[in-house]
Amino acid sequence: MISDCQDMDKKPLTRPVRKRIDFMAVGVLTIVSFAANALPRDLSMIVLVGLTLLVLTFHRITLQFLMAVWPLLIILLLGLSGLQSHDLLNITRDFIFALTPVALIFLGFWLAERKGFWDQLPLVLVSLGLIFAIKHLSAYAVTPSLLLMDPIAARAIVGPSYNITVLSFLVLLFINRFTPHRKPLNRFVYGLAFSILFASVLLSYSRTSLIVVVLGFMGAKGWLIGRNLKLILLIIVACLMYLLEAGDGNVGGGVTFMSKLTRSLTELAVSDYETLEDISLNWRGYESYKTLEQYLSGNMLQLVIGQGYGATVDLGFYMPLGGDASIAFRYIPVLHSGYGYVLLKYGVAGMLMYLVFYVKLIRIVLYNQNSISSQIVFCSHFLLGLTLSLAFVMFVGGGMAQLTNIEFVVVAGVMVSRLLKESGRVRIRRT
């Protein structure tokens, strides 16, 4: 009789509980993704900051959050030095650029606090990635002949893939590690999602996306920590040496995806290229050269704290830029190199603050990698992959300083909040 009563008492505890969809959290993440991938950058940053202000009305700012983002808050202060020197439109853009990473990490902290949303997060990310992957691939479905074209020509017509697709592909690869207690995805569903996301990433013909996938994968696997690190570094050095040697060759019959791939390092070489052909082929290197020249033209105080919000780089001539290259610019406020952007606007102090921010994230990774919880270990490794990806993209594509890889920043905020909470730490130790 007693055993029967005990069994009856246990039944409610073993009955599976169906968790309701957190429509508010899903809605916020969806707005972030669509703002990042479907809106012009100047409009998306307004939407993202406005969304954060809305969330801020019913979620308080915590000490953990402030300890995580204080280097980025100092960036906000450093930019004020340019308020009286530059164009108001450029000042406003740079201010919102500096504010948005803080806002995105705040949204990540808020999402992490939503009870039950952790289990829904990977499926939401994968679903959003599939939407944009299908949008990207639809051009190839309508015009299959694009698959036979040179990748550079095809990309010019179709456009690159979306950052959410890259992130979703990484999440899908490790989806069972996010929620090991849940039933795995059906093999057919997993295979279909994998095929769509992989095809979109592959057909993006983006060197940056490919490297981000590699960095994110190696980080999430834990290969970039411990005994595997030396082997990985040797492989990276060998690849860099190959690209450097191959990039010295003549492009020959024109610019192709393979020629751009082999010239990935040489086109970044900082130099004052003289001919228009050399400038076009090595645009990022020339842009970085003019950025450094502009930075060094400042006084001693500007070398330390930068030239502030609104500072621009003088290219020395008018260059057709933008999506369709229909407008020529001489003074550019936004750069390919996020680090060049930070150096010009916020000086050595700004570079140091970004270094401190990334180091703080890596310290969280190192603190939690030996946790007794396998899920916490995975979260720390995944955060490492996100951190390295964000640091790399800032080098070649603007990065979080200029609203690139927005979803990566939000998910990094989720991971940081979860790791700090689950590991029982009250705050991040000072670096």
QUICORFEN-V748651 format. One record per residue. N is the residue number from 1. RES is the residue in one letter. SS is DSSP state (H for helix, E for strand, - for the rest). PHI is phi in degrees with one decimal (* if undefined). NEAR is the number of other ideal C-beta (glycine too) atoms within 12 Angstrom. Layout:
BEGIN
n	res	ss	phi	near
N	RES	SS	PHI	NEAR
N	RES	SS	PHI	NEAR
END
This chain:
BEGIN
n	res	ss	phi	near
1	M	-	*	7
2	I	H	-64.6	8
3	S	H	-64.7	9
4	D	H	-64.2	10
5	C	H	-64.2	10
6	Q	H	-64.0	11
7	D	H	-64.8	13
8	M	H	-64.6	14
9	D	H	-68.4	12
10	K	H	-82.1	12
11	K	H	-57.9	12
12	P	H	-62.1	10
13	L	H	-74.6	11
14	T	H	-94.3	10
15	R	-	-70.8	9
16	P	-	-64.2	11
17	V	-	-104.2	10
18	R	-	-84.4	9
19	K	-	-81.3	18
20	R	-	-74.7	15
21	I	-	-69.3	19
22	D	-	-83.6	25
23	F	H	-63.6	15
24	M	H	-67.2	25
25	A	H	-65.8	33
26	V	H	-61.8	24
27	G	H	-64.1	22
28	V	H	-63.3	38
29	L	H	-64.9	45
30	T	H	-66.9	29
31	I	H	-62.8	28
32	V	H	-58.6	48
33	S	H	-66.1	41
34	F	H	-69.6	25
35	A	H	-64.0	35
36	A	H	-73.6	39
37	N	H	-111.9	36
38	A	H	-121.5	23
39	L	-	-117.3	19
40	P	-	-58.6	16
41	R	H	-58.9	26
42	D	H	-64.7	23
43	L	H	-81.9	18
44	S	H	-63.5	32
45	M	H	-67.3	35
46	I	H	-68.0	24
47	V	H	-62.3	31
48	L	H	-66.7	40
49	V	H	-67.0	32
50	G	H	-62.3	23
51	L	H	-63.0	32
52	T	H	-64.8	37
53	L	H	-61.8	19
54	L	H	-65.9	20
55	V	H	-64.7	31
56	L	H	-63.9	21
57	T	-	-69.6	12
58	F	-	-131.1	12
59	H	-	-145.9	24
60	R	-	-80.7	15
61	I	-	-83.3	23
62	T	-	-99.1	24
63	L	H	-64.6	16
64	Q	H	-58.3	31
65	F	H	-63.2	33
66	L	H	-62.8	20
67	M	H	-68.6	29
68	A	H	-79.1	42
69	V	H	-111.5	40
70	W	H	-58.6	25
71	P	H	-62.3	34
72	L	H	-72.6	38
73	L	H	-69.6	25
74	I	H	-66.2	27
75	I	H	-56.3	41
76	L	H	-58.8	28
77	L	H	-74.7	25
78	L	H	-61.7	37
79	G	H	-67.7	40
80	L	H	-65.8	24
81	S	H	-65.5	32
82	G	H	-99.5	34
83	L	-	-63.9	21
84	Q	-	-100.2	13
85	S	-	-118.3	22
86	H	-	-130.9	27
87	D	-	-65.6	19
88	L	H	-61.6	16
89	L	H	-62.7	16
90	N	H	-68.2	29
91	I	H	-62.4	27
92	T	H	-61.9	23
93	R	H	-61.1	35
94	D	H	-65.1	43
95	F	H	-63.2	31
96	I	H	-69.1	31
97	F	H	-56.6	43
98	A	H	-71.9	43
99	L	H	-77.6	32
100	T	H	-61.6	44
101	P	H	-57.4	45
102	V	H	-62.6	39
103	A	H	-63.6	42
104	L	H	-66.2	46
105	I	H	-66.4	45
106	F	H	-60.9	42
107	L	H	-61.6	45
108	G	H	-62.8	45
109	F	H	-62.4	39
110	W	H	-64.9	34
111	L	H	-61.4	40
112	A	H	-65.8	36
113	E	H	-83.2	29
114	R	-	-74.9	32
115	K	-	-62.7	15
116	G	-	86.9	22
117	F	H	-75.1	32
118	W	H	-56.4	32
119	D	H	-67.6	25
120	Q	H	-89.9	28
121	L	H	-55.2	39
122	P	H	-62.0	37
123	L	H	-67.5	31
124	V	H	-65.9	37
125	L	H	-63.3	43
126	V	H	-64.5	36
127	S	H	-63.0	30
128	L	H	-64.5	43
129	G	H	-62.4	43
130	L	H	-64.7	33
131	I	H	-59.9	27
132	F	H	-77.8	36
133	A	H	-66.2	40
134	I	H	-64.5	25
135	K	H	-60.7	26
136	H	H	-67.1	39
137	L	H	-77.8	32
138	S	H	-60.6	20
139	A	H	-63.9	26
140	Y	H	-70.6	30
141	A	H	-69.2	19
142	V	H	-73.2	14
143	T	-	-126.1	15
144	P	H	-59.4	14
145	S	H	-63.2	14
146	L	H	-61.4	25
147	L	H	-66.8	21
148	L	H	-94.1	11
149	M	-	-79.9	21
150	D	-	-60.9	20
151	P	H	-53.7	27
152	I	H	-64.6	23
153	A	H	-66.5	18
154	A	H	-64.9	26
155	R	H	-65.6	27
156	A	H	-62.0	19
157	I	H	-85.1	20
158	V	H	-83.0	29
159	G	-	93.0	24
160	P	-	-73.7	31
161	S	-	-76.0	38
162	Y	-	-104.8	36
163	N	H	-61.7	49
164	I	H	-63.2	41
165	T	H	-66.8	44
166	V	H	-63.4	49
167	L	H	-62.7	51
168	S	H	-63.4	44
169	F	H	-62.8	41
170	L	H	-64.6	43
171	V	H	-63.0	42
172	L	H	-62.3	40
173	L	H	-59.7	34
174	F	-	-121.7	29
175	I	H	-62.0	35
176	N	H	-74.7	20
177	R	H	-81.3	28
178	F	H	-66.9	35
179	T	-	-132.2	24
180	P	-	-66.4	20
181	H	-	-83.8	14
182	R	-	-92.5	21
183	K	-	-66.2	14
184	P	-	-60.8	16
185	L	-	-62.4	23
186	N	-	-55.1	11
187	R	H	-59.3	10
188	F	H	-65.9	10
189	V	H	-62.5	19
190	Y	H	-62.7	23
191	G	H	-63.1	14
192	L	H	-66.0	19
193	A	H	-63.3	33
194	F	H	-60.5	27
195	S	H	-62.8	21
196	I	H	-67.1	33
197	L	H	-67.2	41
198	F	H	-63.9	29
199	A	H	-62.7	24
200	S	H	-65.8	42
201	V	H	-64.0	40
202	L	H	-66.3	29
203	L	-	-81.7	34
204	S	-	-75.0	34
205	Y	-	50.0	32
206	S	-	-111.1	32
207	R	H	-63.9	32
208	T	H	-62.0	34
209	S	H	-62.6	39
210	L	H	-63.4	29
211	I	H	-68.5	29
212	V	H	-62.2	40
213	V	H	-61.1	35
214	V	H	-65.1	29
215	L	H	-62.8	34
216	G	H	-63.1	41
217	F	H	-67.4	31
218	M	H	-64.7	30
219	G	H	-65.0	41
220	A	H	-65.4	38
221	K	H	-76.2	24
222	G	-	82.8	30
223	W	-	-75.9	25
224	L	-	-93.7	34
225	I	-	-133.2	28
226	G	H	88.3	18
227	R	H	-70.5	11
228	N	H	-80.6	17
229	L	H	-63.0	17
230	K	H	-62.3	14
231	L	H	-64.2	15
232	I	H	-63.4	24
233	L	H	-63.1	16
234	L	H	-63.2	13
235	I	H	-64.3	18
236	I	H	-63.1	22
237	V	H	-61.8	14
238	A	H	-62.7	14
239	C	H	-65.5	21
240	L	H	-64.4	20
241	M	H	-64.4	15
242	Y	H	-64.3	18
243	L	H	-63.8	26
244	L	H	-65.7	20
245	E	H	-70.5	15
246	A	H	-66.8	21
247	G	H	-71.4	26
248	D	-	-78.0	16
249	G	-	-75.5	15
250	N	-	-76.4	14
251	V	-	-67.2	24
252	G	-	71.5	11
253	G	-	-74.8	9
254	G	-	120.8	15
255	V	-	-85.0	25
256	T	-	-123.9	20
257	F	H	-62.6	25
258	M	H	-67.2	22
259	S	H	-66.3	25
260	K	H	-67.9	31
261	L	H	-64.4	26
262	T	H	-72.7	26
263	R	-	-99.1	30
264	S	-	-60.2	29
265	L	-	-87.4	26
266	T	H	-65.9	28
267	E	H	-74.1	33
268	L	H	-91.8	30
269	A	-	-61.5	23
270	V	-	-76.1	24
271	S	-	-160.2	23
272	D	-	-90.4	19
273	Y	-	-64.9	26
274	E	-	-95.0	13
275	T	-	-87.0	12
276	L	H	-62.9	17
277	E	H	-64.9	14
278	D	H	-65.4	19
279	I	H	-63.3	24
280	S	H	-66.3	20
281	L	H	-69.6	25
282	N	-	-121.1	31
283	W	H	-58.4	33
284	R	H	-66.1	35
285	G	H	-66.2	30
286	Y	H	-66.4	36
287	E	H	-60.3	38
288	S	H	-65.1	33
289	Y	H	-62.6	30
290	K	H	-67.0	34
291	T	H	-65.6	36
292	L	H	-63.6	25
293	E	H	-62.5	22
294	Q	H	-65.4	30
295	Y	H	-63.1	36
296	L	H	-70.5	18
297	S	-	-76.3	16
298	G	-	-77.8	27
299	N	-	-79.3	15
300	M	H	-60.5	10
301	L	H	-64.0	16
302	Q	H	-68.0	27
303	L	H	-64.6	23
304	V	H	-84.8	21
305	I	H	-110.1	33
306	G	-	84.6	41
307	Q	-	-95.4	41
308	G	-	83.6	36
309	Y	-	-56.1	38
310	G	-	92.2	31
311	A	-	-63.8	41
312	T	-	-126.8	31
313	V	E	-106.1	35
314	D	E	-87.0	23
315	L	E	-73.9	29
316	G	E	92.9	21
317	F	E	-162.0	18
318	Y	E	-86.3	15
319	M	E	-122.9	23
320	P	E	-64.8	18
321	L	E	-134.5	24
322	G	-	96.8	14
323	G	-	-59.0	12
324	D	-	-110.8	9
325	A	-	55.3	14
326	S	-	-87.8	9
327	I	E	-120.2	13
328	A	E	-96.4	14
329	F	E	-124.3	22
330	R	E	-113.6	17
331	Y	E	-105.5	24
332	I	E	-111.8	33
333	P	-	-91.7	37
334	V	-	-122.5	34
335	L	-	-124.3	42
336	H	-	-68.8	32
337	S	-	-85.4	37
338	G	H	-64.8	40
339	Y	H	-70.8	39
340	G	H	-62.9	40
341	Y	H	-60.6	46
342	V	H	-65.2	44
343	L	H	-61.5	38
344	L	H	-67.9	49
345	K	H	-81.3	50
346	Y	H	-122.8	43
347	G	H	68.3	34
348	V	H	-61.0	25
349	A	H	-61.6	27
350	G	H	-66.3	42
351	M	H	-60.1	32
352	L	H	-63.9	24
353	M	H	-65.8	36
354	Y	H	-67.3	37
355	L	H	-62.0	23
356	V	H	-60.9	26
357	F	H	-60.5	39
358	Y	H	-66.6	36
359	V	H	-64.0	21
360	K	H	-61.1	33
361	L	H	-64.9	43
362	I	H	-66.2	31
363	R	H	-64.9	29
364	I	H	-63.1	41
365	V	H	-59.1	39
366	L	H	-64.8	27
367	Y	H	-66.9	28
368	N	H	-100.4	36
369	Q	-	-69.4	28
370	N	-	-105.9	17
371	S	-	-63.8	23
372	I	-	-73.5	12
373	S	-	-90.3	19
374	S	H	-64.9	19
375	Q	H	-71.3	27
376	I	H	-65.3	29
377	V	H	-60.9	29
378	F	H	-62.0	34
379	C	H	-59.7	43
380	S	H	-66.1	39
381	H	H	-66.1	41
382	F	H	-65.9	47
383	L	H	-62.5	46
384	L	H	-62.1	41
385	G	H	-60.7	43
386	L	H	-64.4	46
387	T	H	-63.5	43
388	L	H	-65.1	38
389	S	H	-64.4	44
390	L	H	-64.2	46
391	A	H	-65.4	34
392	F	H	-69.0	35
393	V	H	-63.8	38
394	M	H	-62.9	38
395	F	H	-76.0	33
396	V	H	-117.0	35
397	G	-	-141.8	36
398	G	-	91.3	33
399	G	H	67.6	39
400	M	H	-65.5	48
401	A	H	-69.6	46
402	Q	H	-131.8	38
403	L	-	63.0	43
404	T	-	-111.8	41
405	N	-	57.7	45
406	I	H	-60.1	49
407	E	H	-64.3	49
408	F	H	-60.7	48
409	V	H	-66.7	46
410	V	H	-62.6	48
411	V	H	-66.0	48
412	A	H	-61.3	48
413	G	H	-62.2	44
414	V	H	-60.1	45
415	M	H	-64.1	44
416	V	H	-61.2	46
417	S	H	-61.3	38
418	R	H	-65.6	35
419	L	H	-65.5	41
420	L	H	-65.5	37
421	K	H	-72.7	25
422	E	H	-71.5	25
423	S	-	-82.3	32
424	G	-	80.3	15
425	R	-	-85.4	23
426	V	-	-82.0	12
427	R	-	-154.7	22
428	I	-	-82.4	32
429	R	-	-64.3	16
430	R	-	-69.2	12
431	T	-	-78.9	20
END
